[in-house]
Amino acid sequence: MTAGSDQLSDPCFQSRDVYPQWVQEHVRWSDTDCIGHANNLAFAAFSETGRALLLRRFMEPDADPRSVLVMAEQRLKFLGEMHWPALIDVGTAVTGIKNRSCTMVQALFDGERCTGLVETQLVLIDEATRRSRPIPDSVRNILQQSALLRAN
């Protein structure tokens, strides 16, 4: 994908085959709204779990080097309803790595049905100054292991 393109409109992201990392969540009763489907906060929370599992290996307090990526922007695209007590599979792929930031796309699946896509821009910050800083090679290598590799 090229910078500025609408990744969430690309149908490839609705396929399980493009995601190298997976975690399973479940829709809780408290995730539902007054008409019985999982609300936008649930979609965001499910995607957060997927991102946190990928990022935790270098965000833990004893990680060397400790590197903190914070969310700069997030977009959700709803493709279908999810209902309690569904089991949800969350696929995560890194789709771009720049000098100080990276992009991830995630898909939420209820069975074989893709119910939502999430695109997140993350920026690496210096914990002391709270300003962005370059992504170290060790972190870049971890991110590349979860990168979506496909021909454009």
C-alpha positions as CSV (number, residue, x, y, z in Angstrom):
1,M,0.0,0.0,0.0
2,T,1.1,3.5,-0.6
3,A,1.0,6.3,2.0
4,G,-2.3,8.0,2.0
5,S,-4.2,5.1,0.4
6,D,-7.4,3.8,2.0
7,Q,-6.2,0.4,3.2
8,L,-9.6,-0.4,4.8
9,S,-11.2,-0.4,1.3
10,D,-8.8,-3.0,0.0
11,P,-10.7,-6.4,0.0
12,C,-7.5,-8.3,0.8
13,F,-7.8,-7.2,4.4
14,Q,-11.0,-9.1,4.8
15,S,-9.2,-12.4,4.2
16,R,-7.7,-14.4,7.1
17,D,-4.7,-15.3,5.0
18,V,-3.0,-11.9,5.2
19,Y,-2.6,-11.8,9.0
20,P,0.5,-13.3,10.6
21,Q,-0.7,-12.8,14.3
22,W,-3.9,-13.9,15.9
23,V,-5.6,-13.7,19.3
24,Q,-9.1,-14.8,20.3
25,E,-11.5,-12.6,22.2
26,H,-15.2,-13.0,23.1
27,V,-18.1,-10.6,23.0
28,R,-19.2,-9.8,26.6
29,W,-22.7,-8.9,27.6
30,S,-21.4,-5.5,28.6
31,D,-20.0,-5.0,25.0
32,T,-23.4,-4.8,23.6
33,D,-25.7,-1.8,23.0
34,C,-29.5,-1.5,23.4
35,I,-30.1,-3.4,20.1
36,G,-27.9,-6.3,21.1
37,H,-24.8,-5.9,19.0
38,A,-21.2,-5.2,20.0
39,N,-20.6,-1.5,20.1
40,N,-17.7,0.6,18.7
41,L,-15.9,0.5,22.0
42,A,-15.9,-3.3,21.8
43,F,-14.4,-3.3,18.3
44,A,-11.7,-0.9,19.5
45,A,-11.0,-3.0,22.6
46,F,-10.7,-6.2,20.6
47,S,-8.2,-4.6,18.2
48,E,-6.3,-3.2,21.2
49,T,-5.7,-6.7,22.5
50,G,-4.2,-7.8,19.2
51,R,-1.9,-4.7,19.1
52,A,-0.8,-5.1,22.8
53,L,0.2,-8.7,22.2
54,L,2.4,-7.7,19.3
55,L,3.9,-4.6,21.1
56,R,4.4,-6.0,24.6
57,R,7.7,-7.7,24.0
58,F,9.4,-4.3,23.7
59,M,7.1,-2.2,25.9
60,E,7.5,-4.3,29.0
61,P,9.4,-2.4,31.8
62,D,12.4,-4.7,31.5
63,A,12.6,-4.7,27.7
64,D,15.9,-3.9,26.2
65,P,15.5,-1.4,24.7
66,R,12.2,-0.4,26.1
67,S,10.2,1.3,23.2
68,V,6.8,2.9,23.7
69,L,4.5,3.2,20.7
70,V,1.5,5.3,21.3
71,M,-1.6,5.6,19.1
72,A,-1.7,8.7,16.9
73,E,-4.8,7.8,14.8
74,Q,-7.3,5.0,14.5
75,R,-10.0,4.2,12.0
76,L,-12.7,1.6,12.4
77,K,-14.7,0.1,9.5
78,F,-17.8,-1.8,10.5
79,L,-18.7,-4.7,8.1
80,G,-21.1,-6.7,10.2
81,E,-22.7,-7.2,13.6
82,M,-21.2,-9.2,16.4
83,H,-23.5,-10.5,19.2
84,W,-22.9,-11.8,22.7
85,P,-21.4,-14.4,23.4
86,A,-19.6,-14.8,20.0
87,L,-15.9,-15.8,19.9
88,I,-14.0,-13.2,17.9
89,D,-10.6,-13.9,16.1
90,V,-8.5,-10.8,15.8
91,G,-5.8,-10.8,13.1
92,T,-3.0,-8.2,13.2
93,A,-0.6,-7.2,10.4
94,V,2.0,-4.4,10.3
95,T,1.4,-2.7,6.9
96,G,4.0,0.1,7.0
97,I,7.1,1.1,9.0
98,K,8.5,4.6,8.7
99,N,11.3,6.3,10.6
100,R,9.3,7.2,13.7
101,S,5.9,5.4,13.2
102,C,4.2,2.3,12.0
103,T,0.8,1.3,10.7
104,M,-1.2,-1.8,11.6
105,V,-4.3,-3.2,10.1
106,Q,-6.5,-5.6,12.0
107,A,-9.5,-7.7,11.1
108,L,-12.2,-9.0,13.4
109,F,-13.8,-12.3,12.5
110,D,-16.9,-13.9,13.8
111,G,-16.4,-17.4,12.5
112,E,-15.4,-16.9,8.8
113,R,-17.2,-13.6,8.5
114,C,-15.1,-10.4,8.7
115,T,-17.1,-8.1,10.9
116,G,-14.7,-5.1,11.1
117,L,-11.4,-3.6,10.1
118,V,-9.2,-1.3,12.1
119,E,-6.3,0.8,10.9
120,T,-4.0,2.3,13.5
121,Q,-1.1,4.7,13.2
122,L,1.4,4.4,16.1
123,V,4.3,6.7,16.9
124,L,7.4,5.8,19.0
125,I,8.0,8.3,21.8
126,D,10.8,9.0,24.1
127,E,9.4,8.4,27.6
128,A,11.4,11.3,29.2
129,T,10.7,14.0,26.6
130,R,7.3,12.6,25.3
131,R,8.5,13.5,21.8
132,S,8.7,11.2,18.8
133,R,12.0,9.4,18.2
134,P,13.3,7.0,15.5
135,I,12.4,3.3,15.8
136,P,15.5,1.3,16.7
137,D,16.5,-1.6,14.5
138,S,15.6,-4.2,17.2
139,V,12.0,-2.9,17.3
140,R,11.9,-2.5,13.5
141,N,12.9,-6.2,13.2
142,I,10.1,-7.3,15.5
143,L,7.6,-5.2,13.6
144,Q,8.8,-6.6,10.3
145,Q,8.2,-10.2,11.6
146,S,4.5,-9.3,11.8
147,A,4.4,-7.4,8.5
148,L,2.0,-8.1,5.7
149,L,4.1,-9.2,2.8
150,R,2.2,-9.1,-0.5
151,A,2.7,-7.7,-4.0
152,N,1.1,-4.2,-4.5
